[in-house]
Amino acid sequence: MTSGLWELVFKGIWTTVQLLFFSAILAAAVSFVVGVLRTHRLWIVRFLAGFYTEVFRGTSALVMIFWVFFVLPPAFGWQLVPMWAGTLALGLTYGAYGSEIVRGALKAVDPAQQEGGIALSFTPWQRMRLILLPQAVPEMIPPFSNLLVELLKGTALVSVMGMGDLAFSGNLVRLALQESAGIYTYLLLIYFVIAFLLTRLMRGLEKKLKAGVGKEPTREVKVPEPVGGGV
Amino acid sequence: MEWDWSAVGDFMPQFWDGLLVTLQALALGSLISFVLGLVWALLMRAPSRFVRWPVGVVTEFVRNTPLLVQLFFLFYVLPEWGVTLSALATGVIGIGLHYSTYTMQVYRAGIEAVPPGQWEAATALNLPRVRTWQVVILPQAIRRVVPALGNYVISMLKDTPMLMVITVLEMLGQARLFAQEHFQFTEPLTVIGVAFIVISYLASLLLRSLERRLVR
């Protein structure tokens, strides 16, 4: 491979990393908002948050990407820059998966903690902020780590829309060289390295957060939750 | 936004074709992932680390890299190596292989959850190793993991649109074809989006009832 082609690949890596970063932030925001709303005391709020989760978990990420690229622009009369369209589609879809993680972790906090907060006449928001979340967040990190790797794999989907991410640059290189074994092996290796680094990063974060609440990090993540399993 | 019901009507014949291909890919992909996953899980219990280590590395690699790129790899590289398969067959192998690295962990958890007393009883009864697996361990392990496997079938369903990139005309492929021919994107894409939600919802209901029957 020539240096020009490598440059293309590096540009692709940069786009993938950017997209991963933005969609991870959006997904995290959506997961926390929707996940917390699913524990709200009003049934209508719980229902709407649950409905969001069902719809966005129920459909396929690639179909979602197509929808955001092709159906939203004529429907609302504005066109998104590919980067934001990709961020939106991935963030909303993976946010729905993440909201289940947040809800599960909130539910797993000892009920006595909630009751303690009520006894001390904390407001619901104070209970969430000072009691529930500090204990629930460290528990969320291992499943979020799995989800982040799934999101990384999901970013490859935007290449179908012609966005110049890592997978797309790989296709260009294949066309240029008329040879595919080499470039696709490199691509897979690069994705694997990024996934490995992300896992390490999350492992470190978990250690730090769990030290804050006096717990040991879990040694190994057992069965990863099936992303997109069930509705 | 204008919604054109006649476009929905026109799309329907292609939709059913696409649905059929999607379900075919799903059924075959599930089958491969169930079988291969079990093979990986059993190999990971092999006594020699020269078996466990490569299997562990390969499955970890497949699990942490995008299915899309794996599909490209199979689709473009296999012919270079002299293996020519149809697009659907390539896709089914890709998706089955990818998900086998997930189901393997499900099986592992199921096997580990079989109480040690069952192993000891098999030893006490002098059952040979193969029989122990066949009639004691696996029936109990698999019964426990059926719901988890079902969840992966649902996530596999949501990954079948990726087969479009290797020219398989499943639901999304048909929708794109229709959209390009008639220049109407909204209707076909919305129809298949709703179809995915409906199918995965029905599948999860089915799964829940199955779970009630199997796991007690």
Interface residues (C-beta under 8 A of the other chain):
Chain A: E54 V55 R57 G58 T59 S60 A61 L62 V63 M64 F66 W67 F70 V71 P74 A75 F76 V149 L152 K153 G154 T155 A156 L157 S159 V160 A167 G170 N171 R174 E179 S180 A181 Y184 T185 L187 L188 Y191 F192 A195 F196 K222 V223 P224 P226 V227 G228 G229 G230 V231
Chain B: M1 F61 N64 T65 P66 L67 L68 V69 Q70 F72 F73 Y76 V77 E80 W81 Y102 Q105 V106 R108 A109 A148 G150 N151 Y152 I154 S155 L157 K158 D159 T160 P161 M162 M164 V165 L172 A175 R176 A179 F185 T186 L189 T190 I192 G193 F196 I197 V198 S200 Y201 A203 S204 L207
